[in-house]
Amino acid sequence: METLTLYQLNTLVRDVLQQTLGDEYWVEAEIAEARVAQNGHCYLDLVQKDDAGNHFVAKARANLWARNYQMLAPLFERATGEKLRAGLKVRVQVTVEFHEFYGYALNILDIDPTFTMGDLVRRRREILAQLEADGIIHDNQALQLPRLVKRIAVVSSAGAAGYGDFCNQLAHNDYGLHFEVRLFAAVMQGANVEESVLAALAAIAAEADRWDCIVIIRGGGATSDLSDFDSYPLAAAVAQMPLPVIVGIGHERDETVLDTVAHTRVKTPTAAAAFLIDLGAQQLAALDALQRQLTLHARHQLDHARQRLTHLTTLLPHYFSSYHERQLRRLAQLSLRLATAPRQRLLTGRHRMELLHNRFTQSARLRLQKATFKVQAYEQRLTALDPTLLLRRGYSLTHTSDGRLVRSINDVHPADTLHTRIADGTITAAVVAINENENKD
């Protein structure tokens, strides 16, 4: 087997490729890296990922020489609004080149911007579809802006001219409106847009009760940087913010996912300021209209009151005369009542005293009669119980010498001295014998 030098082998590979492959091919790929050298050439790394989008399945270097780059790059950016950058999917016309020293590479001859535009639109549609599926795409739009927006949380770059224009326009509005503005600084272009803006929104949400709305503005900058705002995490955060979000990050013809989910979309930072000033002007106009209505109503009420006062003034003498007559009649009635009332009260009192005297006399007589009858009944009962009456009937009372009444033979003993009381005197005797009744019953 013949041994070749590396150069000879690479030359053989180059010749085979030139003889085998056609002159030009259209290739779809994703830009993994893009860099422009000082000599004007643009060097790209093109890759293809698997269906899941997790792993590379192919990779190639691509060269866009300065002459073609200066012609194709502006056309591509005007058509898509994007610069050639990492993350974009492109359809490019290439020739295959194999150099003995530099190896395999693709030379880009043309770029199809419609393919990239379609991919950007597809990606935005996918994000919007996911927001719709999650049920949050219209959440922020459903919030109500306060009638008068005064406290504004701004997400913008600290040194951006657009932020300065926004604040200057608010501060020097034609209506004398005062706004409280606080900047929550964030990166508005480049690789850290999503992370930085999310951090600013989280800081605002932590003190949401201090603010009326959120304004996200990006002054100036390339149109190509707008794709940084086509981010699902960023769009989901804006959609679910507890405050209405006003977005002014692009030009009138540009629209990002953030514009779709925000409460209000305006063109520029100055347009955002004009929107807020217009809200305040509307409220001032409403207040002016209300003031005019109140003034007219107050004037009408005052005129009505004056007419009524004039009418009452004409009626007052008549009312006073009628009132005076009524009071005179009332005084006369009171005088008559005062003149007759004491006599009547005296007569009434005397009549009442007579009634009470008669009632007390009759009551005392009845009570005395009842007491008399009661005493007589007691006397009859006492008379009936008098022992003297019993003695007169032939009964007697026998006592022992110590005064005990004899009721039974057991109360005396032989030789006891007994005293028997009868109606006309007392008999003293000695007990000779004690005989018990044969039939006790």
FENMOMO-V159521 format. One record per pair of residues at least 24 apart in sequence whose C-alpha atoms are under 8 Angstrom apart, sorted by the first residue. I is the first residue (numbers start at 0). GAP is how many residues later the second one is. D is the distance in Angstrom with one decimal. If there is no record, write none. Layout:
[[I:GAP:D] [I:GAP:D]]
This chain:
[[6:93:6.1] [6:94:8.0] [9:88:7.9] [9:89:7.4] [9:90:5.1] [9:93:8.0] [10:88:7.8] [10:89:6.0] [12:85:7.5] [13:83:7.5] [13:84:5.2] [13:85:6.8] [13:86:7.5] [16:79:7.9] [16:80:8.0] [16:81:7.6] [20:75:7.8] [22:72:6.0] [22:73:7.7] [23:69:6.6] [23:70:5.6] [23:71:4.8] [23:72:7.6] [24:68:5.5] [24:69:5.3] [24:70:6.3] [25:65:6.6] [25:66:5.5] [25:67:4.4] [25:68:6.3] [26:64:5.5] [26:65:5.4] [26:66:6.3] [26:67:7.2] [27:61:7.3] [27:62:5.8] [27:63:4.5] [27:64:6.6] [28:60:5.7] [28:61:5.7] [28:62:6.6] [29:56:7.7] [29:57:6.3] [29:58:5.7] [29:59:4.2] [29:60:6.1] [30:53:8.0] [30:54:6.6] [30:55:4.9] [30:56:5.6] [30:57:5.6] [30:58:6.3] [30:59:7.3] [31:53:8.0] [31:54:4.9] [31:55:6.2] [32:52:6.7] [32:53:4.9] [33:50:6.8] [33:51:5.6] [33:52:6.2] [38:27:7.3] [39:25:7.4] [39:26:4.7] [39:29:7.6] [39:30:7.9] [40:24:4.7] [40:25:4.2] [40:26:8.0] [40:28:6.9] [41:24:6.8] [41:27:6.7] [59:44:7.6] [59:45:6.3] [59:46:7.2] [60:43:7.4] [60:44:5.0] [60:45:6.2] [61:43:5.5] [61:44:4.5] [61:45:5.7] [61:46:6.6] [62:42:7.3] [62:43:6.2] [62:44:4.9] [62:45:6.0] [63:43:6.2] [63:44:5.2] [63:45:7.4] [64:42:7.8] [64:43:7.8] [67:41:6.9] [67:42:8.0] [71:38:7.0] [71:39:7.0] [75:35:7.4] [75:36:7.9] [75:37:5.5] [76:147:7.3] [78:34:6.3] [78:35:7.7] [78:38:7.9] [79:33:6.3] [79:34:7.6] [79:36:7.1] [79:37:5.5] [79:144:8.0] [80:142:5.4] [80:143:4.9] [81:141:6.7] [81:142:3.7] [81:143:7.1] [81:145:7.7] [82:141:5.6] [87:28:7.0] [88:26:7.8] [88:27:5.7] [88:30:6.8] [89:25:6.4] [89:26:5.3] [90:24:6.1] [90:25:7.3] [123:106:6.5] [123:132:7.7] [123:133:6.4] [126:103:7.9] [126:104:7.4] [126:105:5.7] [126:130:7.6] [127:129:7.0] [130:101:7.8] [130:105:6.9] [135:100:7.3] [135:103:6.2] [135:104:6.8] [136:99:7.7] [136:102:6.0] [136:124:5.6] [137:101:6.8] [137:123:6.2] [138:100:5.6] [138:101:6.2] [138:122:7.9] [139:98:7.2] [139:99:4.9] [139:100:6.1] [139:101:6.6] [139:102:7.6] [139:103:7.4] [139:104:5.9] [139:105:7.1] [139:121:6.8] [139:122:6.1] [139:123:5.3] [140:98:7.9] [140:103:7.1] [140:120:7.2] [140:121:6.3] [140:122:4.1] [140:123:7.4] [141:121:7.6] [142:99:8.0] [142:100:7.1] [142:101:6.0] [142:120:7.5] [143:100:7.1] [144:67:7.5] [144:68:7.4] [144:99:6.4] [145:66:6.7] [146:132:7.6] [146:133:7.9] [146:136:6.8] [147:131:6.8] [147:132:5.7] [147:135:6.6] [148:30:7.9] [148:63:5.8] [148:64:7.3] [148:127:6.9] [148:130:7.3] [148:131:6.9] [149:28:6.9] [149:29:4.7] [149:30:5.9] [149:62:6.7] [150:28:6.1] [150:29:4.8] [150:30:6.2] [150:59:7.3] [150:60:4.9] [150:61:5.2] [150:62:7.0] [151:27:7.3] [151:28:6.1] [151:29:4.9] [151:30:6.5] [151:59:5.8] [151:60:6.0] [151:61:5.5] [151:62:5.9] [151:63:7.0] [152:28:6.1] [152:29:5.2] [152:30:6.2] [152:31:7.0] [152:51:7.1] [152:58:6.4] [152:59:7.9] [152:60:6.4] [152:61:4.8] [152:62:6.2] [153:27:7.0] [153:28:6.0] [153:29:4.8] [153:30:5.8] [153:31:7.9] [153:60:5.8] [153:61:4.8] [153:62:5.9] [153:63:7.5] [154:28:6.1] [154:29:5.0] [154:30:5.8] [154:31:6.3] [154:42:7.1] [154:45:6.6] [154:46:7.6] [154:59:7.4] [154:60:6.1] [154:61:4.7] [154:62:6.5] [155:27:7.0] [155:28:6.8] [155:29:5.4] [155:30:5.5] [155:31:7.1] [155:32:6.5] [155:60:6.2] [155:61:5.5] [155:62:6.1] [156:28:5.3] [156:29:5.2] [156:30:5.7] [156:31:6.1] [156:61:7.3] [157:25:7.4] [157:27:5.5] [157:28:7.4] [159:58:7.5] [159:59:6.2] [160:58:6.0] [160:59:7.6] [161:55:7.2] [161:56:6.3] [161:57:3.8] [161:58:6.8] [161:106:7.9] [161:107:5.6] [161:108:7.3] [162:54:7.0] [162:55:7.4] [162:56:6.7] [162:106:6.7] [164:104:7.1] [164:105:6.3] [165:103:5.4] [165:104:5.2] [165:106:7.4] [165:107:5.5] [166:106:7.7] [168:101:7.0] [168:104:6.3] [168:105:7.6] [169:103:5.9] [169:104:7.8] [169:107:6.9] [172:104:7.0] [174:106:6.8] [176:100:7.6] [176:103:7.1] [187:30:6.3] [188:32:7.8] [188:36:5.8] [188:37:7.8] [188:39:6.9] [189:35:7.1] [189:38:7.2] [190:37:7.7] [192:35:6.4] [192:36:7.6] [193:34:7.0] [193:35:7.2] [193:37:7.2] [193:39:7.8] [193:40:6.2] [196:37:7.6] [197:36:6.3] [197:39:7.2] [200:36:7.6] [200:37:7.8] [200:40:7.9] [204:36:6.9] [204:37:6.9] [207:34:6.9] [207:35:7.0] [210:32:7.8] [211:31:6.8] [211:32:7.7] [212:30:5.3] [212:31:5.1] [212:32:6.0] [212:33:7.5] [213:29:6.6] [213:30:6.2] [213:31:4.7] [213:32:6.1] [214:30:5.8] [214:31:4.7] [214:32:5.9] [214:33:7.6] [214:57:7.6] [215:29:7.3] [215:30:6.2] [215:31:4.9] [215:32:6.1] [215:33:7.0] [216:30:6.1] [216:31:4.7] [216:32:5.0] [216:51:7.1] [216:52:5.4] [216:55:7.9] [217:30:6.5] [217:31:4.5] [217:32:7.2] [217:50:7.4] [217:51:6.7] [218:30:6.9] [218:49:6.9] [218:50:6.3] [222:27:7.2] [222:28:7.9] [222:31:7.9] [225:24:6.9] [225:30:6.9] [226:29:7.1] [228:27:6.3] [228:28:6.8] [228:29:6.3] [229:26:5.8] [229:27:5.2] [229:28:6.8] [230:26:7.3] [233:24:7.5] [234:26:6.6] [237:24:6.4] [245:26:7.2] [246:25:7.5] [247:24:6.2] [387:35:6.8] [390:31:5.7] [390:32:4.8] [391:30:7.8] [391:31:5.2] [393:28:7.5] [393:29:7.5] [394:27:7.0] [395:24:6.6] [395:25:5.5] [395:26:4.9] [395:27:7.5] [396:24:5.1] [396:25:6.9] [408:25:6.9] [408:27:7.4]]
